Amino acid sequence: MLPVFTTQKSMGTLLEDLYKSGKNYSMFGYYCLFSPLLLIRDPEIVKNILLTNFSSFSKNPLQLNCPEKDKLLSLNPFFVTGEKWKQARAPLTNSFSSKKLKILMSLVLNVSTKMSKYLHTECKSEKEMDLKKLCHKFMGEISSTGMGIEAHNFQEELKPKNGEMTYNQIMNMIFENPSLGTGISQTLMFFMPSLAKFLKLSIIPSEVDQYFRQIAKNIIANRQREKETYNDFMQIVLDFQKKYCTNMNQETLAAAHMLSFAADVYETSAITMSFLITEIAAHPEIQQKVRQEIQELDKKYNGEITYDSLQEMTYLEKVLSESQRMHHIVGTFFKICTKRTKLEGFDGLSCVVEPGQTVAVSSYGFQMDPKYWYEPKKFDPERFDDSEKSKRNKFVFLPFGEGPRVCVGMRLALILIKVSVFTIFKDFQVAVSPKMIYPIKRDESIFINSAKGGFWVTLTPLKS
């Protein structure tokens, strides 16, 4: 674990290395400090853990070590189990149904229009841009607008000038907080929860907690006074609460779901978007095919982006899947056994996992394994043709997880990423900047996968 402690390697990279070292085995054990873990290399065992035998591995290892500081996260589906997990997930599942997503489309398109105007103002000729910053602007505007507030990410003149923190600055406090960025804190939270609890390591800074509570309080008060209905995420959550009458304080519950929505949209979607745009920029022939698909749909739907037109962006879906294969967001995930279970692999190996023990799955390992992917370091969207997908085990590609705990915001994330790519590549040629380290190298010092040195591209307006 020393490389993780010293931030030389992320947990994802460490497990990928261990995955490679166990070639030809279905599973093997290793020690994380003093705790034995079982690393899975057989996709059928992964299926057993995530889907077939889900009830025996339904618990995630990351715990809330300081509940009084992270009370809003106690309602996040990632941190709870059992009946409480079902209750926490229900409003989010309801919010991301096809019907609700169509309602949210007007909000998404409004933000895409803001980004388009911003880019045409900023990029009248070739211009180098910090891509992740642009993606944060877009996703920050989506998540804030979805909650009924304005971040003004594309309107600098409207941002607060009195020293008050902007929405994006508040969100960055979660993901750029050193307590989450160091290997030691990560390891303590995952594998030494008793010590993390003693040290009261919290995930959410107090400023963020208070910000969302205050926003929820203001919005609820305003909407009760105005008695108007809005087409945003906040309205969907409030309607769900009203319909199913929960015992919890309305403001606390609303703030918790707002935080879950904001965190899911802001960081993971922005990074996925950054990797995707960088890879499209690095492959001109792929960029041309993406733009051709955009132009055809733009003509077919008379210049409008619609929910239906997004479903027809099949080539972009393949490109996105290939980007997610090569650049998984965290690279690994863990599950804690809750019921004694015997796991059996393709090679005859078996292991009885006891309650409380942890199993690990290396997404990096599976998704870069030449056993399942020919020339895995080559960026090739055609791997995701239906004919090619049918030849592979479904559980060697897990960009959103799988089974009952699959990412609840997956469908919304796909819509946001497609809209952003449509908006950018419709009017701009994108190239990898000389400032960008390409081929992409991972920043090993942080838990969520990102590019070492950042994401840098140049945007040039297309001729009419």
Salt bridges, closest charged atoms under 4 A:
GLU16 OE2 - LYS20 NZ 3.95
GLU16 OE1 - ARG442 NH1 2.86
ASP17 OD2 - LYS9 NZ 2.68
GLU68 OE2 - LYS200 NZ 3.92
GLU122 OE1 - LYS127 NZ 2.75
GLU141 OE2 - LYS114 NZ 3.01
GLU150 OE1 - LYS114 NZ 3.15
GLU156 OE2 - LYS137 NZ 3.29
GLU156 OE2 - LYS159 NZ 3.36
ASP209 OD1 - ARG213 NE 2.70
ASP232 OD2 - ARG223 NH2 2.63
GLU267 OE2 - LYS132 NZ 3.59
GLU267 OE1 - HIS136 NE2 2.84
GLU279 OE1 - HIS283 ND1 3.74
GLU279 OE2 - HIS327 NE2 2.74
GLU312 OE1 - LYS300 NZ 2.88
GLU317 OE2 - LYS418 NZ 2.56
GLU322 OE1 - ARG325 NE 2.80
GLU322 OE2 - ARG383 NE 2.90
GLU354 OE2 - ARG340 NE 2.89
GLU382 OE1 - LYS318 NZ 3.41
ASP385 OD1 - LYS318 NZ 2.60
GLU388 OE2 - LYS391 NZ 3.25
GLU402 OE1 - LYS394 NZ 3.89
ASP427 OD2 - HIS120 NE2 3.62
ASP427 OD1 - LYS426 NZ 3.70
